[in-house]
Each structure stands twice: as structure tokens, then as C-alpha cells.
Amino acid sequence: MKTFLIRGVPLAMQQDGWWLNAPADPPASGKARVTRASVWHVALLVAMIALGDALVWQVTPGLSLAVFGAAMVLAAVVTARRLHPKRLGVVVAGSLLSFLPLVELVQPLSLAIAVLGGSVVLAVVAGLQGRDIPRAALRLWPVGMEQTVEDGARALGRPNTHLVSGWARQAIRRWLVPVLLGAVFMLLLLMANPIADRWVADVAAWDPTLPQAERAGFWLCLLPLVWTALRLSAMRERLAAAPARRHAGPRQEGLINPASTVRALVLFNGVFLVQTMLDAIYLYGGVGLPRGITYAEYAHRGAYPLVVTGLLAGGFALLTRRWVQGDTLLRGLLLAWVAQNVALVVSSLVRLDLYVGVYGLTHLRLAAAIWMGMTAVGLALIFWQVCAGRNNLWLMLRGGGLSVAVVYGCAFFSFDAAIARYNLTHPVAQDRAYLCGLGAAARPVIAAAEVARRHRICPGGHRISVPRDWREWGFRTARARNSLAAIQSKAPR
């Protein structure tokens, strides 16, 4: 290392660049070292915030969110110290799968997939492997917030990493909730008080060279997100750290033990047998219901509670697995109970189908049907697990894979179009207010039905707004817009 003095400031040159450095033994106040790498990080931070401002600020969410997410991953790859070519392929494939739902349509589900998938991709970029990746993906943003505070404090003159880390955690614990809730309360009060809103607007407009308060707040929200992606190498050890394990002692029997499990399974089988027999008589046997009870009421009241019952049954089966494996009686009782749960969830699907056949399809009923089907398959997997003697990891991998596949597929499925198509092609009780309030994907379906029936279903006609530029573009909305234009061009004038 060579050291030079420039106007009394020591300047050292090492292999990783130029350091504006304090002497070997820094004084108590301490100066943070500024490396060429850190300047590069700051430059990327500014560029990414500017890109986020250009793509996202005051723009209807669309293709721009996917572009910004891909740019975040690219910035993380650029600043990563080492990235194996095989990992680069995983990163590219993971980014494509994570952000593709945003290209289809920006909705809460696609946003959740993008955040979770992007977190996993960034964990891979950080160099984590195997079982460390899911844990790191869950820790990524809280640890990134700590890293942002630590680096900011270090830049202001706190060279002791341990002190900075403790100070950052303490600051987050003391100030994160008050600041967030305070901001929410301020926004609510500004919405409720036009006088205070006018004052804030006057302050923001006092100097035209200053950014708006909302825009500055948007930049502050982007700062920790972008900095997290740029500082993955520094966070790698904390992201990969396994949770501390308690001293393994003798396992004590709690409320769930062999005796309570036997009694519970006998009672559960008896109770479920009554419900199974009632379904067999009234739902499948064609026997008339008691006076005052309609099939719609019977179907509606039983559909959702049976799904909750199935979920609770699955949890209980997992908790009692270690008692069941070595006992033939317990195993038989558990298998019988799980089989009854599968039958009841199938009955709940039949009930829901009866109810939908009368009152039509809605988002909640369609979502319930999907969750009922997943619950039935999950219970079937538990039945298979008990029969084959598999461990809980086997079940979690298959159940988790099924859940991820179904949820990911739902991001590309147009619920609005399916609901409109079903309700308009089946003899159900029409709720026109609900039908006409569906999203843009339902517009072509309703317009086609109006042309076929030669009368208007929704007042005011149909129109899908055109995006102002490419940032607001969405694939599903574009398809619906083109379909609607084709139907309207063929409609009689």
C-alpha cells in the first residue's frame, strides 16, 4: 500500500481502489472511509432512484413495475462480488418467472409473487445456497433496512460496526412503528382537514426548485429497497445465519399425547360420521330437506365451515403424526378421519356448486372453490403420507409446490372474464350491479352478450381506457381492449 499526502489528507492506494482514509489509528471521532466501490454504490443508488421516479411515480401501475424489478435485479448482479454462470441462469429464470405476472396484469397477487420471487432471486445473487435461500428471502428486507441505517450512520462518522449495528436495531425498534403510523395519521388528517392540506400544498409550492413532499417521500421509500439490492454482499452472513437452537432436552408430553390422541380421533370420527351420513342422505340421496330449509341455504351454510374444518384436520394430523406412526389403532383412526375430511371437502364443493347454480358466480365463491380443491388434495397427501410412512418434509415439499403452482397460475387467470361468462350463460339470479362492476377483462364478454341478446345489460356502454404511454401497458388489458374493439366494430349501429 502506498500513502500520499494531499493538502494534509492521507490518501492510500490499494488493490480495490483509492481510499480517503484516516491514519492507521483513527481518532475517537473516527472518519468513515470512502472507497471507489462505495462511490460506485452511491452512484447506482441515485441512478436507480431516478429510474424508479421515471417509471413508477404518478403512473398507473403497468409494465413499468416489471421493468423496475428487472432493473433492481440487474443492479444487484452488477454489484455482486462473485456470481457463478450457473447462478446467473437461475437468476435470469427466476426473474422472468417473478415479474412475468406483472406484465400480464398488475394486481395484488402479481405484486405478491413479484416481491416473494424477487426476494428469492436476490438471495441467490447474495451467494446463498440450499435451505438458506428461503430463510434469507424472508429476512432480506428487514436486514436490508438495518444495513441501510448502519451504512448511513457509518457515513456520518460512526466507524465501529458493532456500535452502529446496535444503534441501528435500537433506532428501528424505537422509531420504525412511530414514524410509519405517524405518516399514516398525517395523511389521514390531511385528507380530513382541507385547511392543513392547503398549508402543506403552499409549503410544497413555495420554491419551485424543491420536489413535492409526496415525491420526496417516494424517494425515501425507494432508498432502502434499492440499497438492499446493492449491498447483498455485506448482508450475506446475516442472511445465512441459522437461528439459535435451544439445548435439546427430553421431550415432554403436552396436551397432545397418545391418550388424548386416541380419545380425540374416536370423538372426531363419530362427529364426522354424522355429517357424512347427512350429506349422503340430503346431498347425494335426493331426499327432500326439512320444511323451511332450501338447498341454497343448505349449500351456503356448509361450504365455508367445511373448508376450515379440513384445514384444522390437516393441522391436527401433522401434530399427532409422531404418536400415530408406532400404533396400528391410532393409524387406522387417523386414516379414517382424514378420509372423512376428504369426503366432506368434496361435499363442500358440491354444496358450492349448488349455490352458484342458483345465485351465480362471484370472486369469493370462485376463490372458495379453488381453496376447497387445494384442501382436498392436501388432505389426500396427508392420507398418502400416513400410509407410506413419509416425514413432514415430504408433505411440505409437495403441498408447498402445489400451493405455489396454483397461486402462480391464478395470476394469469382472468377471474372477471370467467365470472361474467358463467353468469351470462347460465340461468342464475343476475346481479347486474355486480356484473357491470367487474374489471376490464369482463367488458368484451358483456359486450358480446349484449350483441347476441340485442339489448343493453350495463348502462353507459363499455370503454377500456388507453394507457398514456408504455409504462401503463398490461397484456391482459390490451387483449381485452382489442377484443372489445372487434366486437363493437361488428355490432349493428
C-alpha positions as CSV (number, residue, x, y, z in Angstrom):
1,M,0.0,0.0,0.0
2,K,1.3,3.5,-0.9
3,T,0.3,6.5,1.0
4,F,0.4,10.1,-0.2
5,L,-0.5,13.4,1.5
6,I,-2.7,15.8,-0.5
7,R,-3.3,19.1,1.4
8,G,-2.7,17.3,4.7
9,V,-5.2,14.5,3.9
10,P,-3.8,10.9,3.8
11,L,-4.7,9.2,0.5
12,A,-3.9,5.5,0.3
13,M,-4.0,3.3,-2.8
14,Q,-4.7,-0.4,-2.5
15,Q,-5.8,-3.1,-4.9
16,D,-9.5,-2.3,-4.6
17,G,-9.2,1.4,-5.3
18,W,-8.4,4.7,-3.7
19,W,-9.3,5.3,-0.1
20,L,-9.8,8.6,1.5
21,N,-8.6,7.2,4.8
22,A,-7.8,8.3,8.3
23,P,-4.4,7.3,9.9
24,A,-3.8,3.7,10.9
25,D,-5.1,4.5,14.5
26,P,-8.1,6.7,13.9
27,P,-9.1,9.3,16.4
28,A,-12.0,8.8,18.7
29,S,-14.4,10.8,16.4
30,G,-13.4,8.5,13.5
31,K,-13.8,9.2,9.8
32,A,-15.6,6.7,7.6
33,R,-13.5,5.5,4.7
34,V,-14.8,6.3,1.3
35,T,-13.7,3.8,-1.4
36,R,-14.2,3.8,-5.1
37,A,-16.6,0.9,-4.6
38,S,-18.7,2.9,-2.2
39,V,-18.8,5.9,-4.6
40,W,-20.0,3.4,-7.3
41,H,-22.7,2.1,-4.9
42,V,-24.0,5.7,-4.3
43,A,-24.0,6.5,-8.0
44,L,-26.0,3.4,-8.7
45,L,-28.4,4.3,-5.8
46,V,-29.0,7.7,-7.3
47,A,-29.5,6.2,-10.8
48,M,-31.9,3.6,-9.6
49,I,-34.0,6.2,-7.6
50,A,-34.1,8.4,-10.7
51,L,-35.2,5.3,-12.8
52,G,-37.9,4.5,-10.2
53,D,-39.1,8.1,-10.3
54,A,-39.3,8.0,-14.1
55,L,-41.0,4.6,-14.3
56,V,-43.3,4.5,-11.3
57,W,-44.1,8.0,-9.9
58,Q,-47.6,9.2,-10.7
59,V,-48.0,6.4,-13.3
60,T,-50.9,3.9,-13.3
61,P,-49.1,0.6,-12.4
62,G,-48.3,-1.4,-15.5
63,L,-45.3,-2.7,-17.4
64,S,-43.1,-0.2,-15.7
65,L,-43.2,-2.2,-12.4
66,A,-41.8,-5.3,-14.1
67,V,-39.1,-3.2,-15.8
68,F,-38.1,-1.6,-12.5
69,G,-38.0,-5.0,-10.8
70,A,-35.7,-6.4,-13.5
71,A,-33.5,-3.3,-13.1
72,M,-33.2,-3.9,-9.4
73,V,-32.0,-7.5,-10.1
74,L,-29.6,-6.2,-12.7
75,A,-28.1,-3.7,-10.3
76,A,-27.7,-6.4,-7.7
77,V,-25.9,-8.6,-10.2
78,V,-23.6,-5.8,-11.2
79,T,-22.6,-5.0,-7.6
80,A,-22.3,-8.7,-6.6
81,R,-18.7,-9.7,-6.0
82,R,-18.9,-13.1,-7.5
83,L,-21.7,-14.8,-9.4
84,H,-21.2,-18.2,-11.0
85,P,-22.5,-18.6,-14.5
86,K,-24.9,-21.3,-13.4
87,R,-26.3,-19.0,-10.7
88,L,-26.7,-16.3,-13.4
89,G,-29.0,-18.7,-15.3
90,V,-31.0,-19.3,-12.2
91,V,-31.3,-15.5,-11.6
92,V,-32.5,-14.9,-15.1
93,A,-35.1,-17.7,-15.0
94,G,-36.2,-16.6,-11.5
95,S,-36.6,-13.0,-12.5
96,L,-38.6,-14.0,-15.6
97,L,-41.0,-16.1,-13.5
98,S,-41.3,-13.5,-10.8
99,F,-42.0,-10.5,-12.9
100,L,-44.0,-12.1,-15.8
101,P,-47.3,-11.9,-13.8
102,L,-46.8,-8.1,-13.6
103,V,-46.6,-8.0,-17.4
104,E,-49.9,-9.9,-17.6
105,L,-51.7,-7.7,-15.1
106,V,-50.7,-5.6,-12.0
107,Q,-52.9,-6.8,-9.2
108,P,-52.2,-7.7,-5.5
109,L,-51.5,-11.4,-6.4
110,S,-48.9,-10.5,-9.1
111,L,-47.3,-7.9,-6.8
112,A,-47.0,-10.6,-4.0
113,I,-45.5,-13.0,-6.5
114,A,-43.0,-10.3,-7.7
115,V,-42.0,-9.4,-4.1
116,L,-41.5,-13.0,-3.0
117,G,-39.9,-14.2,-6.2
118,G,-37.6,-11.2,-6.3
119,S,-36.6,-11.8,-2.7
120,V,-35.6,-15.3,-3.6
121,V,-33.7,-14.1,-6.6
122,L,-31.8,-11.6,-4.6
123,A,-30.9,-14.3,-2.0
124,V,-29.4,-16.3,-4.9
125,V,-27.4,-13.3,-6.0
126,A,-26.1,-12.8,-2.5
127,G,-24.5,-16.3,-2.8
128,L,-26.7,-18.3,-0.5
129,Q,-27.5,-21.9,-1.2
130,G,-29.9,-24.7,-0.5
131,R,-32.0,-24.3,2.7
132,D,-30.5,-20.9,3.4
133,I,-32.4,-19.3,0.5
134,P,-35.9,-19.4,1.9
135,R,-34.8,-18.1,5.3
136,A,-32.7,-15.3,3.6
137,A,-35.6,-14.3,1.4
138,L,-37.8,-13.8,4.5
139,R,-35.1,-11.8,6.3
140,L,-34.0,-9.8,3.2
141,W,-35.9,-6.6,3.7
142,P,-35.6,-6.2,7.5
143,V,-31.9,-6.9,7.3
144,G,-31.7,-4.5,4.3
145,M,-33.3,-1.8,6.4
146,E,-30.7,-2.4,9.2
147,Q,-27.9,-2.3,6.6
148,T,-29.2,1.0,5.2
149,V,-29.3,2.6,8.6
150,E,-25.8,1.2,9.5
151,D,-24.2,2.5,6.3
152,G,-25.9,5.8,6.7
153,A,-24.6,6.1,10.3
154,R,-21.1,5.0,9.2
155,A,-21.0,7.6,6.5
156,L,-21.9,10.2,9.2
157,G,-18.9,9.2,11.3
158,R,-19.6,6.0,13.3
159,P,-16.8,3.6,12.3
160,N,-17.5,0.9,14.9
161,T,-19.6,-1.6,13.1
162,H,-20.9,-3.3,16.3
163,L,-22.0,0.0,17.8
164,V,-23.6,1.0,14.5
165,S,-25.4,-2.3,14.3
166,G,-26.7,-2.0,17.9
167,W,-27.7,1.6,17.3
168,A,-29.5,0.7,14.0
169,R,-31.5,-2.1,15.7
170,Q,-32.4,0.2,18.6
171,A,-33.4,3.0,16.2
172,I,-35.6,0.7,14.2
173,R,-37.2,-0.7,17.3
174,R,-37.9,2.8,18.7
175,W,-38.8,4.7,15.6
176,L,-40.0,2.5,12.7
177,V,-43.6,2.0,14.1
178,P,-44.0,5.6,15.3
179,V,-42.7,7.0,12.0
180,L,-44.9,4.8,9.8
181,L,-48.0,5.2,11.9
182,G,-47.3,9.0,12.3
183,A,-47.1,9.2,8.5
184,V,-50.4,7.3,8.1
185,F,-52.1,9.6,10.7
186,M,-50.7,12.7,9.0
187,L,-52.1,11.6,5.6
188,L,-55.5,10.8,7.1
189,L,-55.6,14.2,8.9
190,L,-54.6,15.9,5.7
191,M,-57.4,14.1,3.9
192,A,-59.9,15.2,6.6
193,N,-58.7,18.8,7.0
194,P,-58.7,20.9,3.9
195,I,-57.0,23.8,5.7
196,A,-54.0,21.8,6.7
197,D,-53.9,20.3,3.2
198,R,-53.8,23.8,1.8
199,W,-50.9,24.7,4.1
200,V,-48.9,21.7,3.0
201,A,-49.6,22.5,-0.6
202,D,-48.4,26.1,-0.1
203,V,-45.2,24.9,1.6
204,A,-44.5,22.5,-1.2
205,A,-45.2,25.2,-3.8
206,W,-43.1,27.8,-2.0
207,D,-40.0,27.1,-4.0
208,P,-40.5,25.6,-7.5
209,T,-36.9,24.1,-7.4
210,L,-37.9,21.9,-4.4
211,P,-39.5,18.5,-5.1
212,Q,-43.0,17.9,-3.8
213,A,-43.3,16.4,-0.4
214,E,-45.0,13.3,-1.7
215,R,-42.3,12.8,-4.3
216,A,-39.6,13.2,-1.7
217,G,-41.3,10.6,0.4
218,F,-41.4,8.3,-2.6
219,W,-37.7,8.7,-3.0
220,L,-37.2,7.9,0.7
221,C,-39.2,4.7,0.3
222,L,-37.1,3.6,-2.7
223,L,-33.8,4.3,-0.9
224,P,-33.8,1.3,1.5
225,L,-35.2,-1.0,-1.2
226,V,-32.6,-0.2,-3.7
227,W,-29.8,-0.1,-1.2
228,T,-30.7,-3.6,0.0
229,A,-30.2,-4.9,-3.6
230,L,-26.9,-3.1,-3.9
231,R,-25.4,-4.3,-0.5
232,L,-26.2,-8.0,-0.7
233,S,-22.5,-9.0,-0.3
234,A,-22.4,-7.1,3.0
235,M,-25.5,-8.8,4.3
236,R,-24.7,-12.3,3.2
237,E,-23.5,-13.6,6.7
238,R,-26.6,-12.2,8.5
239,L,-28.9,-13.6,5.8
240,A,-27.4,-17.0,6.1
241,A,-27.2,-17.2,9.9
242,A,-29.2,-20.1,11.3
243,P,-31.5,-19.4,14.2
244,A,-30.0,-20.3,17.6
245,R,-31.1,-23.7,18.8
246,R,-32.1,-24.4,22.3
247,H,-30.5,-27.1,24.3
248,A,-32.0,-30.4,23.3
249,G,-33.6,-32.0,26.4
250,P,-36.0,-34.8,26.9
251,R,-39.3,-34.2,25.1
252,Q,-42.2,-33.8,27.4
253,E,-45.7,-34.8,26.7
254,G,-48.1,-31.9,26.5
255,L,-51.8,-31.7,25.8
256,I,-51.3,-33.8,22.7
257,N,-50.2,-37.2,23.8
258,P,-51.1,-40.8,22.9
259,A,-54.0,-41.0,25.3
260,S,-55.5,-37.7,24.2
261,T,-54.9,-38.5,20.5
262,V,-56.9,-41.8,20.8
263,R,-59.8,-40.1,22.5
264,A,-59.8,-37.2,20.1
265,L,-59.7,-39.4,17.0
266,V,-62.6,-41.6,18.3
267,L,-64.7,-38.5,19.0
268,F,-63.8,-36.8,15.7
269,N,-64.7,-39.9,13.7
270,G,-68.1,-40.1,15.4
271,V,-68.9,-36.5,14.9
272,F,-67.7,-36.5,11.2
273,L,-69.7,-39.7,10.6
274,V,-72.9,-37.9,11.4
275,Q,-72.1,-35.1,9.0
276,T,-71.1,-37.6,6.3
277,M,-74.3,-39.5,6.7
278,L,-76.4,-36.3,6.4
279,D,-74.6,-35.4,3.2
280,A,-75.2,-38.8,1.8
281,I,-78.9,-38.6,2.6
282,Y,-79.7,-35.0,1.6
283,L,-76.9,-34.0,-0.8
284,Y,-76.5,-37.2,-2.8
285,G,-79.6,-39.3,-2.0
286,G,-82.1,-36.8,-3.3
287,V,-84.2,-36.9,0.0
288,G,-86.2,-33.7,0.5
289,L,-84.9,-31.2,3.0
290,P,-86.9,-30.4,6.2
291,R,-89.5,-27.7,5.9
292,G,-88.1,-24.1,5.9
293,I,-84.6,-25.1,4.6
294,T,-83.8,-24.6,0.9
295,Y,-81.0,-26.3,-1.0
296,A,-79.3,-22.9,-1.4
297,E,-79.3,-22.3,2.3
298,Y,-78.0,-25.8,3.0
299,A,-75.3,-25.4,0.4
300,H,-74.2,-21.9,1.6
301,R,-74.1,-22.6,5.3
302,G,-72.0,-25.7,4.9
303,A,-69.5,-24.7,2.1
304,Y,-67.1,-22.4,4.0
305,P,-67.1,-24.0,7.5
306,L,-66.2,-27.4,6.0
307,V,-63.0,-25.9,4.4
308,V,-61.9,-24.5,7.8
309,T,-62.7,-27.9,9.3
310,G,-60.5,-29.6,6.7
311,L,-57.6,-27.2,7.4
312,L,-57.8,-27.8,11.1
313,A,-57.9,-31.5,10.5
314,G,-54.7,-31.3,8.5
315,G,-53.0,-29.4,11.2
316,F,-54.1,-31.9,13.9
317,A,-52.9,-34.8,11.7
318,L,-49.5,-33.3,11.4
319,L,-49.3,-32.6,15.2
320,T,-50.2,-36.2,16.1
321,R,-48.0,-37.9,13.5
322,R,-45.3,-39.0,15.9
323,W,-47.8,-40.8,18.1
324,V,-49.5,-42.4,15.2
325,Q,-46.5,-44.0,13.4
326,G,-46.0,-46.7,16.0
327,D,-49.6,-47.6,16.8
328,T,-51.8,-49.6,14.5
329,L,-55.1,-48.4,16.2
330,L,-54.1,-44.8,16.1
331,R,-53.0,-45.1,12.5
332,G,-56.3,-46.6,11.4
333,L,-58.4,-44.0,13.3
334,L,-56.4,-41.2,11.7
335,L,-56.7,-42.6,8.2
336,A,-60.5,-43.0,8.7
337,W,-60.8,-39.4,9.9
338,V,-58.7,-38.0,7.1
339,A,-60.7,-39.9,4.6
340,Q,-63.9,-38.5,6.1
341,N,-62.4,-35.0,5.8
342,V,-61.6,-35.5,2.1
343,A,-65.2,-36.6,1.6
344,L,-66.6,-33.6,3.5
345,V,-64.5,-31.2,1.4
346,V,-65.8,-32.8,-1.7
347,S,-69.3,-32.3,-0.3
348,S,-68.5,-28.7,0.3
349,L,-67.6,-28.4,-3.4
350,V,-70.9,-29.9,-4.3
351,R,-72.7,-27.6,-2.0
352,L,-70.9,-24.6,-3.5
353,D,-71.8,-25.8,-7.0
354,L,-75.5,-25.9,-6.0
355,Y,-75.3,-22.4,-4.5
356,V,-73.6,-21.0,-7.5
357,G,-76.1,-22.7,-9.8
358,V,-78.8,-20.5,-8.2
359,Y,-77.1,-17.3,-7.3
360,G,-74.3,-17.1,-9.8
361,L,-70.5,-16.9,-9.6
362,T,-68.5,-14.2,-7.6
363,H,-64.9,-13.7,-6.8
364,L,-65.3,-15.0,-3.3
365,R,-67.2,-18.2,-4.5
366,L,-64.6,-18.8,-7.2
367,A,-61.7,-18.4,-4.7
368,A,-63.5,-20.7,-2.3
369,A,-63.8,-23.4,-4.9
370,I,-60.0,-23.2,-5.6
371,W,-59.2,-23.4,-1.9
372,M,-61.6,-26.3,-1.4
373,G,-59.9,-28.2,-4.2
374,M,-56.4,-27.5,-2.7
375,T,-57.6,-28.5,0.8
376,A,-59.0,-31.8,-0.6
377,V,-55.7,-32.5,-2.4
378,G,-53.7,-31.6,0.7
379,L,-55.7,-34.0,2.9
380,A,-55.2,-36.7,0.3
381,L,-51.5,-36.0,0.5
382,I,-51.7,-36.4,4.3
383,F,-53.5,-39.7,3.8
384,W,-50.8,-40.9,1.5
385,Q,-48.1,-39.7,3.9
386,V,-49.6,-41.7,6.8
387,C,-50.0,-44.8,4.6
388,A,-46.4,-44.6,3.2
389,G,-44.8,-43.5,6.5
390,R,-43.3,-40.3,5.0
391,N,-42.0,-37.5,7.1
392,N,-43.4,-34.0,7.3
393,L,-40.7,-32.6,5.0
394,W,-42.0,-34.8,2.2
395,L,-45.5,-33.4,2.8
396,M,-44.3,-29.8,3.0
397,L,-42.4,-30.0,-0.3
398,R,-45.4,-31.5,-2.2
399,G,-48.0,-29.4,-0.5
400,G,-45.9,-26.2,-0.9
401,G,-45.2,-27.0,-4.5
402,L,-48.9,-27.5,-5.2
403,S,-49.8,-24.2,-3.5
404,V,-47.1,-22.2,-5.4
405,A,-48.2,-23.7,-8.7
406,V,-51.9,-22.9,-8.1
407,V,-51.3,-19.4,-6.9
408,Y,-48.9,-18.6,-9.7
409,G,-51.4,-20.0,-12.3
410,C,-54.1,-17.8,-10.8
411,A,-52.0,-14.7,-11.6
412,F,-52.6,-15.5,-15.3
413,F,-56.3,-16.5,-15.0
414,S,-58.9,-13.8,-15.7
415,F,-61.4,-14.2,-12.9
416,D,-63.5,-11.2,-14.1
417,A,-64.0,-12.8,-17.6
418,A,-64.8,-16.2,-16.1
419,I,-67.4,-14.8,-13.7
420,A,-69.1,-12.7,-16.4
421,R,-69.1,-15.6,-18.9
422,Y,-70.6,-18.0,-16.4
423,N,-73.3,-15.7,-15.1
424,L,-74.3,-14.7,-18.6
425,T,-74.5,-18.3,-20.0
426,H,-76.3,-19.9,-17.0
427,P,-79.8,-19.4,-15.7
428,V,-78.8,-17.7,-12.4
429,A,-80.2,-14.8,-10.5
430,Q,-78.5,-11.9,-12.2
431,D,-76.8,-9.2,-10.1
432,R,-76.4,-6.5,-12.7
433,A,-74.6,-4.1,-10.4
434,Y,-72.0,-6.7,-9.5
435,L,-71.7,-7.8,-13.2
436,C,-71.3,-4.3,-14.5
437,G,-68.7,-3.5,-11.8
438,L,-66.3,-6.2,-12.9
439,G,-62.9,-5.2,-14.3
440,A,-61.8,-4.5,-17.9
441,A,-61.4,-8.2,-18.8
442,A,-65.2,-8.7,-18.4
443,R,-66.1,-5.9,-20.8
444,P,-65.7,-7.9,-24.1
445,V,-67.8,-10.8,-22.6
446,I,-70.6,-8.5,-21.6
447,A,-70.5,-6.6,-24.9
448,A,-70.7,-9.9,-26.8
449,A,-73.7,-10.9,-24.8
450,E,-75.4,-7.6,-25.5
451,V,-74.8,-8.0,-29.2
452,A,-76.2,-11.6,-29.1
453,R,-79.3,-10.6,-27.0
454,R,-79.8,-7.3,-28.8
455,H,-80.3,-5.3,-25.6
456,R,-78.1,-3.4,-23.2
457,I,-77.0,-5.1,-20.0
458,C,-74.9,-2.3,-18.5
459,P,-75.9,1.3,-18.9
460,G,-73.4,3.7,-20.4
461,G,-71.7,1.4,-22.8
462,H,-68.3,-0.2,-22.5
463,R,-64.9,1.5,-22.7
464,I,-61.4,0.4,-21.6
465,S,-59.1,3.3,-21.1
466,V,-56.0,3.6,-23.2
467,P,-52.6,3.8,-21.4
468,R,-50.9,7.2,-21.6
469,D,-47.6,5.5,-22.5
470,W,-45.8,2.1,-22.4
471,R,-45.3,2.3,-18.6
472,E,-49.0,1.7,-18.0
473,W,-49.4,-1.1,-20.5
474,G,-50.6,-4.5,-19.4
475,F,-51.0,-7.6,-21.6
476,R,-54.4,-8.7,-20.2
477,T,-55.9,-5.2,-20.5
478,A,-54.5,-4.9,-24.1
479,R,-56.2,-8.2,-25.1
480,A,-59.5,-7.0,-23.6
481,R,-59.2,-3.7,-25.4
482,N,-58.6,-5.3,-28.8
483,S,-61.5,-7.9,-28.2
484,L,-63.9,-5.1,-27.2
485,A,-62.9,-3.0,-30.3
486,A,-63.5,-6.0,-32.6
487,I,-66.9,-6.7,-31.0
488,Q,-68.0,-3.1,-31.2
489,S,-67.0,-2.8,-34.8
490,K,-69.3,-5.7,-35.7
491,A,-72.2,-4.5,-33.6
492,P,-75.2,-3.1,-35.5
493,R,-75.5,0.6,-35.5
